[in-house]
Amino acid sequence: MPQKNLYAVLIGINHYEAVNRLNGCVKDILNIDAILRKICVSQIASSITYHPLYLLSPRDGDTSIQDYQQEHGLSFDYHAPDFVNVTQKAFDHLGNASDEDICLFYFSGHGSTMQMPPGFRPDKGNPQWETIVCSDSRKPGVRMW
């Protein structure tokens, strides 16, 4: 039976340091995690080993992560979804995949837009790129992505 790996980067940001806070993003990630776990164990033709990396920022007093871990009998650590972790730790994690593996980058949080460089602009349509907003992206001195 062929062995595959699923490397997932799961980013959920409810608490931003300098912009409006959100409510359901961490819960979105926990729901996706549950689905991915179920898919991996239900494979008949091949075995898939799940390797998630969690970059989560719950709001103060939010117990959804602890509740989820207890409900599913799990224990996992998570890291802040700041610029450094998203641009370095996340892609280092995905870099562990081989040619036969599966990679998933899943983001739930604030987004933004930026102008495309001239060489990338389409002939028609919106000349903007959609971007993600890391938990610290709006702090003075922190680069946006």
N, C-alpha and C positions, 0 to 999 in steps of 0.2 A: 504494500500500500504506500503510495508516494506521500512524503511528508512535506507540508507547506507551512509557512508562517504568515500570520497576519500582524503587521506592525501598524498600530494605530496611534495617532496623536489626537487626543480628545481635549479640546479647549472650550471651556465654559466660563464666561465672565459676567457675574452679576454685580460685583463691586469694582467700580472704577475709582481711581484716586482723584480724578479731576473733572469727570463728566457725569452725566446722568446715570444713575444706577438702574439695573434691570432686575427682573424677578425670576424668569424661567430658564435661563441659560444653563445653569449647573444641572437642573433637572433634565433638560434636553440631553446633556451628555450622559447622565446616569441611565436614561432610557435607551440611548444608542448603545451604551456599554452592555446593557442587558440583552439587547437584540444581537449584538455581535457575539457575545458569549454563547447564546443559544444556537446561532448559526454554526459556530465552530464545533460544538459538540454534536450537532445533528448530521454532520457530513458522513456519507456512507462510502463513497468512492475513494476518498482520501482523508487523511487526518490533517487538521489545521490547528496549529498552536498559536494561541492569542497572546500578543505582546503589547499591551496598552501603555501609553504614557499619558498621564493626566496632568493637565495644566488648568487649574481651577481657582476661581476667586469668588467664593460665596459671600453673601452679605453677612454682616454681623448678626450673630444669633441664629443663623441658618444651620439646621441640623440634618439637612437632606443627605449629605455625604455619609455621616455616621449612621443614619437610619437605613440607607441603602446597603451599606456594608453589613450591618447587623442582619437585615432581612435576607440577604443573599449569602451570608456566611463568608464574607470576603474581608480582606485586610489589604489596603493599598495606600501608598503615599501619593501625595500630589504636590506639585510645585506651582509657584506663582506664574500666571500667564503674562509675564512682563516681556518687554522687547528682547532682552537677552535670551530668555528661555525659549521664546517662540522662534527666534532666528538661529539659535545655536543648538540648544538641547533637543528641540523637536526634530530638526533635520539630522542631527547626529543619530537620533533614535531610528529614523526612517532609513538612514544610511546602513543600518545593520542588515537590511534585506538583501537577498540574493536575487538573481534573475527570475527564479520561479516563485518568489514570494509575492505577497499582496501588501500594498501600502495604502493607508487611508489617513487623510488630514481632514479633521472635522472641526468646524468652528461655529460656536454660538455666542454672539455678543454684538457689540456695536460695529458698524461698518462706516466707511466714508468713501470718497472718490478723489481722484487726482487726474490732472490732465495727462494724456498719453504723450510721450515724446513724438515729434513729427514723423519719424520713420515708422511708427507703429499705428498711426491713425488710419482708420478705415476711410474709404472713399465716401461712404454714406454712414449715417447713424451717429451715435454718441461718441465723441472722441475722449472718453474718460475711462479710467480703470477703476474697478471696484477694489477697495482695500479693507483690511481688517484693522481694528483698533485694539492694541494690546492694553493691558490693565494700567500701564504707566505712560501711555503714549501722549497724553495731554499735559504731562508734568513739564515744567520749564527745563530745558536742557536735554530732554529725552527725544531721540529721533523717532519720527512717525514712520510707519511702514505702509 
